[in-house]
Amino acid sequence: MVWYFDIANMLVCVLAVLIACRINLIPYWIGFILLIYSILPFFLNDFLFPARYMKDQFFYFNAMSEIRSFNLFPEMEINAVMTSWFLSILPIPFVETVKSVGFFNRFLFLILFLWLYSKKFLQGMTLFFVLFYPSLVLYTSLSFRDPLILFLMIIGIICLVDKKYLTFFLVILPLYFIKFQNFFLMLVLLGIFMTFKKPPLNYRIRYFFLGLIIFGLYTYVDQIIYLLNLSRRAFFIEDGNNLLLYEPIGDFFNMLFLGATSLPDFVMKPLPWQADNSFQLIQSIENILVLFFLIIFTLNAFKKDKLITIKWILFFSFVMSLHGMIVFNYGTSVRYKFIFIVVHVVGLAYELYKVHGYILFFDFKKVISKKK
């Protein structure tokens, strides 16, 4: 049976973890956790749930099969082809089942984790969160493009905090072809950084500069609302809703109101009473726990540097509001937001460490910030 080929894929991930432990790149307790995660793709598709429950996986599986068969330009969507080009260079030998691409993504996450940990970008609360965030563990073990998107965005924010702007643009450029909206949102993050950058001049005139940006966006508000409505309508239909019940965004003020009300809804959904099955119920419980963590984490960061924390809150709020306006499906909302939750945690923690040398720690009695 073809599933035996995935044993070789798993062994590559296991070997990488063992080598990392052997050369003291990571401690053994982290290695043990990563070893467990290395076998996880076996126990998801067609075990925990039917593979067709997340049917988009076959889209990327088919693309990977074509690329690994040396059909480098298959007649498929550019985002699937670009994703497959990147993943195909990883030293995972076989693409025989829909589970196979999950091992590619698991290895990609392993590379990201080992790099972040070795550079001391993962410490304290951030390390705890990245290791045990259920959605992160789940979606980096499935056959989606999301782990590659997360990989590029995390590398991008590290470059942005380090003020390596050319490298930042080179890193996020593939996002334009893989997921354009995330490329656009990374430019929004760059704009926020430029607005709050100090010194020199642009920090002193930051409110004027921010006003110019808002005015510029307002002049194109009709086009922006039109594009948002296209996406909103497509997601509404994709979720199986009756098109006759569809409500467009409306004018500029309706957009602002909808964005403000959609922010908490998107962060929290699915709520326990919205869950249609046991999987969504687990996701709803996760949402509550993650929200509790984010509140403690962000408040702790705010005590150390208000300006840095406000930057990341602005970006996080903008992203959650934007997605909240257009995404209706609960599963899709979890897939979309987990990337930005990880970006928020890693980015904010790293900038605090870069600027102040602070590491955010957590224990069950109180939250403290310890200076390294």
C-alpha positions as CSV (number, residue, x, y, z in Angstrom):
1,M,0.0,0.0,0.0
2,V,1.3,3.5,-0.9
3,W,0.9,4.8,2.7
4,Y,4.1,2.9,3.5
5,F,6.1,5.5,1.6
6,D,5.1,8.0,4.2
7,I,7.1,6.1,6.8
8,A,10.2,7.3,5.0
9,N,8.9,10.8,5.0
10,M,8.3,10.6,8.8
11,L,11.8,9.2,9.4
12,V,13.4,12.2,7.7
13,C,11.6,14.5,10.2
14,V,12.5,12.2,13.1
15,L,16.2,12.1,12.0
16,A,16.3,15.9,11.8
17,V,15.0,16.2,15.4
18,L,17.5,13.6,16.7
19,I,20.4,15.4,15.0
20,A,19.2,18.7,16.5
21,C,19.2,17.1,20.0
22,R,22.5,15.4,19.4
23,I,24.3,18.7,18.5
24,N,22.6,20.5,21.5
25,L,20.6,22.8,19.2
26,I,17.5,22.1,21.3
27,P,17.1,20.5,24.7
28,Y,15.8,16.9,24.9
29,W,12.4,17.9,26.3
30,I,11.7,20.0,23.2
31,G,13.1,17.2,21.0
32,F,10.7,14.8,22.6
33,I,7.7,17.1,21.8
34,L,8.9,17.6,18.2
35,L,9.3,13.8,17.8
36,I,5.7,13.3,18.7
37,Y,4.7,16.0,16.2
38,S,6.8,14.3,13.5
39,I,4.4,11.3,13.4
40,L,1.3,13.5,13.7
41,P,0.4,13.5,9.9
42,F,-0.3,9.8,10.1
43,F,-3.1,10.4,12.7
44,L,-5.0,13.2,11.0
45,N,-6.3,12.6,7.5
46,D,-8.5,9.5,7.3
47,F,-7.9,8.8,11.0
48,L,-9.0,11.6,13.1
49,F,-11.2,13.0,10.3
50,P,-11.9,12.1,6.7
51,A,-9.4,13.7,4.3
52,R,-12.3,15.2,2.3
53,Y,-13.4,17.2,5.4
54,M,-10.6,19.6,4.3
55,K,-10.8,19.0,0.6
56,D,-8.4,21.8,-0.3
57,Q,-5.6,19.5,0.7
58,F,-6.0,17.5,-2.5
59,F,-5.4,20.7,-4.5
60,Y,-1.9,21.0,-3.1
61,F,-1.3,17.2,-3.1
62,N,-2.0,17.0,-6.8
63,A,0.2,20.0,-7.5
64,M,3.1,18.5,-5.5
65,S,2.7,15.2,-7.4
66,E,3.0,17.0,-10.7
67,I,6.1,19.0,-9.6
68,R,7.8,15.9,-8.2
69,S,7.1,14.2,-11.5
70,F,9.1,17.0,-13.2
71,N,6.0,18.6,-14.7
72,L,7.3,22.0,-13.5
73,F,4.5,24.1,-15.0
74,P,1.2,22.1,-14.5
75,E,-2.0,23.8,-15.6
76,M,-3.1,24.7,-12.1
77,E,-3.6,27.8,-10.0
78,I,-0.4,29.8,-9.6
79,N,-0.6,29.6,-5.8
80,A,-0.6,25.8,-5.8
81,V,2.3,25.7,-8.3
82,M,4.4,28.3,-6.3
83,T,3.7,26.4,-3.0
84,S,4.8,23.2,-4.6
85,W,8.0,24.7,-6.0
86,F,9.1,25.8,-2.6
87,L,8.1,22.6,-0.8
88,S,9.5,20.3,-3.4
89,I,13.1,21.4,-2.6
90,L,12.7,19.9,1.0
91,P,14.5,16.6,1.5
92,I,11.2,14.6,1.9
93,P,11.4,11.7,-0.6
94,F,7.8,10.7,-1.5
95,V,4.5,12.3,-2.5
96,E,2.2,9.3,-2.6
97,T,-0.8,10.2,-0.4
98,V,-2.6,13.3,0.8
99,K,-0.7,12.8,4.1
100,S,2.6,13.1,2.3
101,V,2.5,16.9,2.0
102,G,1.8,17.0,5.7
103,F,5.3,15.7,6.3
104,F,6.7,18.4,4.0
105,N,4.9,21.0,6.1
106,R,6.1,19.4,9.3
107,F,9.7,19.5,8.1
108,L,9.3,23.1,7.0
109,F,7.9,24.0,10.5
110,L,10.9,22.1,12.0
111,I,13.3,24.3,10.0
112,L,11.6,27.4,11.1
113,F,11.4,26.4,14.8
114,L,15.1,25.3,14.9
115,W,16.2,28.6,13.3
116,L,14.1,30.7,15.7
117,Y,15.2,28.8,18.7
118,S,18.9,28.8,17.8
119,K,18.7,32.6,17.3
120,K,16.9,33.1,20.6
121,F,13.8,34.4,18.9
122,L,11.7,31.8,20.8
123,Q,11.9,32.2,24.6
124,G,9.6,32.3,27.6
125,M,5.9,32.7,26.8
126,T,6.6,32.7,23.1
127,L,8.3,29.3,23.2
128,F,5.5,27.9,25.2
129,F,2.9,29.2,22.8
130,V,4.6,28.0,19.6
131,L,5.1,24.5,21.0
132,F,1.6,24.0,22.3
133,Y,-0.8,26.1,20.2
134,P,-3.1,23.4,18.8
135,S,-4.1,25.1,15.5
136,L,-0.4,25.7,14.7
137,V,0.4,22.0,15.4
138,L,-2.6,20.9,13.4
139,Y,-2.2,23.0,10.3
140,T,1.5,22.5,10.0
141,S,0.8,18.7,9.8
142,L,-1.8,18.9,7.0
143,S,-1.4,19.4,3.2
144,F,-2.1,23.2,2.9
145,R,-0.1,26.2,1.8
146,D,-0.5,27.8,5.3
147,P,2.8,26.6,6.8
148,L,4.7,28.1,3.9
149,I,2.8,31.4,4.3
150,L,3.6,31.4,8.0
151,F,7.3,30.6,7.2
152,L,7.6,33.5,4.9
153,M,5.8,35.9,7.2
154,I,7.8,35.0,10.3
155,I,11.1,35.4,8.4
156,G,9.7,38.7,7.0
157,I,8.8,40.2,10.4
158,I,12.3,39.2,11.8
159,C,13.9,41.1,8.9
160,L,11.5,44.0,9.5
161,V,12.3,44.3,13.2
162,D,16.0,44.0,12.3
163,K,15.6,46.8,9.7
164,K,16.7,44.6,6.8
165,Y,14.2,46.1,4.4
166,L,15.6,44.7,1.2
167,T,15.7,41.2,2.6
168,F,12.1,41.8,3.9
169,F,10.9,42.6,0.4
170,L,12.7,39.6,-1.1
171,V,11.2,37.3,1.6
172,I,7.6,38.4,1.3
173,L,7.7,38.6,-2.6
174,P,6.6,35.0,-3.0
175,L,3.5,35.8,-1.0
176,Y,2.3,37.9,-3.9
177,F,1.8,34.7,-5.9
178,I,1.0,32.3,-3.1
179,K,-1.5,34.5,-1.2
180,F,-1.8,38.1,-2.3
181,Q,-3.8,39.4,0.6
182,N,-1.0,38.3,3.0
183,F,1.6,40.1,0.9
184,F,-0.6,43.3,1.1
185,L,-1.0,42.9,4.8
186,M,2.8,42.6,5.3
187,L,3.0,46.0,3.4
188,V,0.5,47.4,5.9
189,L,2.7,46.2,8.7
190,L,5.7,47.9,7.0
191,G,3.6,51.1,6.8
192,I,2.8,50.9,10.6
193,F,6.5,50.4,11.3
194,M,7.4,53.4,9.2
195,T,4.7,55.5,10.9
196,F,6.0,54.8,14.4
197,K,9.7,54.7,13.5
198,K,11.9,57.0,15.5
199,P,14.0,58.9,14.8
200,P,14.1,61.0,12.7
201,L,11.5,63.2,11.0
202,N,8.7,60.8,10.2
203,Y,8.2,60.0,13.9
204,R,7.7,63.6,14.8
205,I,5.1,64.0,12.0
206,R,3.7,60.4,12.4
207,Y,0.1,61.6,13.0
208,F,0.2,63.8,9.9
209,F,1.7,60.8,8.0
210,L,-1.0,58.5,9.3
211,G,-3.6,61.1,8.3
212,L,-2.2,61.1,4.7
213,I,-2.4,57.3,4.6
214,I,-6.0,57.4,5.8
215,F,-6.9,60.1,3.3
216,G,-5.3,58.2,0.5
217,L,-7.2,55.1,1.4
218,Y,-10.4,57.1,1.6
219,T,-10.0,58.4,-1.9
220,Y,-10.1,54.7,-3.1
221,V,-12.7,53.6,-0.6
222,D,-15.2,52.6,-3.4
223,Q,-12.7,50.4,-5.1
224,I,-11.7,48.9,-1.7
225,I,-15.3,48.2,-0.7
226,Y,-15.9,46.7,-4.2
227,L,-13.0,44.2,-3.8
228,L,-14.0,43.4,-0.2
229,N,-17.6,42.7,-1.4
230,L,-16.3,40.3,-4.1
231,S,-14.4,38.3,-1.5
232,R,-17.2,38.5,1.0
233,R,-19.8,37.3,-1.5
234,A,-17.5,34.4,-2.6
235,F,-17.0,33.2,1.0
236,F,-20.7,33.6,1.7
237,I,-21.6,31.3,-1.2
238,E,-18.7,28.9,-0.5
239,D,-20.1,28.4,3.0
240,G,-23.3,27.1,1.5
241,N,-25.5,30.2,2.3
242,N,-28.4,31.4,0.2
243,L,-27.3,34.2,-2.0
244,L,-30.6,36.0,-1.5
245,L,-29.6,36.5,2.2
246,Y,-26.3,38.1,1.3
247,E,-25.8,41.6,2.7
248,P,-23.0,43.7,1.1
249,I,-20.7,45.9,3.1
250,G,-22.3,49.1,2.0
251,D,-20.7,52.5,2.4
252,F,-17.5,53.6,4.2
253,F,-19.1,54.1,7.6
254,N,-20.9,50.7,7.3
255,M,-17.5,49.2,6.5
256,L,-16.0,50.8,9.7
257,F,-18.9,49.6,11.8
258,L,-18.8,46.1,10.4
259,G,-15.0,45.9,10.8
260,A,-15.3,47.0,14.5
261,T,-18.0,44.5,15.3
262,S,-16.4,41.7,13.2
263,L,-13.1,41.9,15.1
264,P,-14.1,40.1,18.3
265,D,-16.4,37.8,16.4
266,F,-13.6,36.6,14.1
267,V,-11.1,36.2,17.0
268,M,-13.5,34.1,18.9
269,K,-15.5,32.1,16.4
270,P,-16.5,29.4,16.5
271,L,-18.0,29.9,19.9
272,P,-19.1,26.8,21.8
273,W,-22.8,27.3,20.9
274,Q,-21.8,27.8,17.2
275,A,-20.0,24.4,16.9
276,D,-21.7,21.9,14.6
277,N,-19.4,19.0,15.5
278,S,-16.9,17.8,18.0
279,F,-14.0,19.2,16.0
280,Q,-15.4,22.7,16.0
281,L,-16.2,22.4,19.7
282,I,-12.5,21.7,20.4
283,Q,-11.6,24.7,18.3
284,S,-14.1,26.9,20.3
285,I,-12.4,25.8,23.5
286,E,-9.1,26.5,22.0
287,N,-10.3,30.0,21.0
288,I,-11.1,30.8,24.7
289,L,-7.8,29.6,25.9
290,V,-5.8,31.4,23.2
291,L,-7.7,34.7,23.9
292,F,-6.9,34.4,27.6
293,F,-3.2,33.9,26.6
294,L,-3.2,36.8,24.2
295,I,-4.7,39.2,26.8
296,I,-2.1,38.3,29.4
297,F,0.8,38.3,26.8
298,T,-0.2,41.6,25.3
299,L,-0.8,43.3,28.7
300,N,2.6,42.1,29.9
301,A,4.2,43.5,26.7
302,F,2.3,46.8,27.1
303,K,3.9,47.3,30.6
304,K,7.3,47.1,29.0
305,D,6.9,49.2,25.9
306,K,3.6,50.9,25.1
307,L,4.6,52.1,21.6
308,I,5.9,48.7,20.4
309,T,2.8,47.0,21.7
310,I,0.4,49.5,20.2
311,K,2.0,48.9,16.8
312,W,1.3,45.2,16.9
313,I,-2.2,45.7,18.4
314,L,-3.0,48.0,15.4
315,F,-1.8,45.4,12.9
316,F,-3.6,42.5,14.7
317,S,-6.8,44.5,14.9
318,F,-6.7,45.5,11.3
319,V,-6.1,42.0,10.1
320,M,-8.8,40.5,12.3
321,S,-11.4,43.1,11.3
322,L,-10.6,42.7,7.6
323,H,-11.0,38.9,7.7
324,G,-14.0,39.2,10.0
325,M,-15.8,41.2,7.3
326,I,-15.4,38.6,4.6
327,V,-15.0,35.1,6.1
328,F,-18.1,33.2,7.2
329,N,-16.9,29.5,7.5
330,Y,-15.7,28.6,11.0
331,G,-13.0,26.2,9.8
332,T,-11.7,28.8,7.3
333,S,-11.6,31.5,10.0
334,V,-9.4,29.3,12.2
335,R,-7.1,28.5,9.3
336,Y,-6.7,32.2,8.4
337,K,-6.3,33.6,11.9
338,F,-3.8,31.1,13.4
339,I,-1.1,32.5,11.1
340,F,-1.6,36.1,12.3
341,I,-1.9,35.0,16.0
342,V,1.5,33.4,15.7
343,V,2.9,36.4,13.9
344,H,1.6,38.7,16.6
345,V,3.1,36.7,19.4
346,V,6.5,36.0,17.8
347,G,6.8,39.6,16.3
348,L,5.9,41.4,19.5
349,A,8.1,39.3,21.7
350,Y,11.0,39.5,19.4
351,E,10.9,43.3,19.0
352,L,10.7,43.7,22.8
353,Y,13.8,41.4,23.1
354,K,15.6,43.2,20.3
355,V,14.9,46.7,21.7
356,H,15.0,46.2,25.4
357,G,16.5,42.7,26.0
358,Y,13.2,41.7,27.8
359,I,11.9,38.1,27.7
360,L,8.2,37.6,28.6
361,F,7.8,34.8,31.1
362,F,4.7,33.1,32.3
363,D,3.9,31.0,35.3
364,F,0.6,29.9,36.8
365,K,0.7,32.4,39.7
366,K,1.6,35.6,37.9
367,V,3.0,37.0,34.7
368,I,6.4,38.5,35.0
369,S,8.9,40.1,32.7
370,K,12.4,39.3,33.5
371,K,15.3,41.2,32.0
372,K,17.9,39.0,30.5
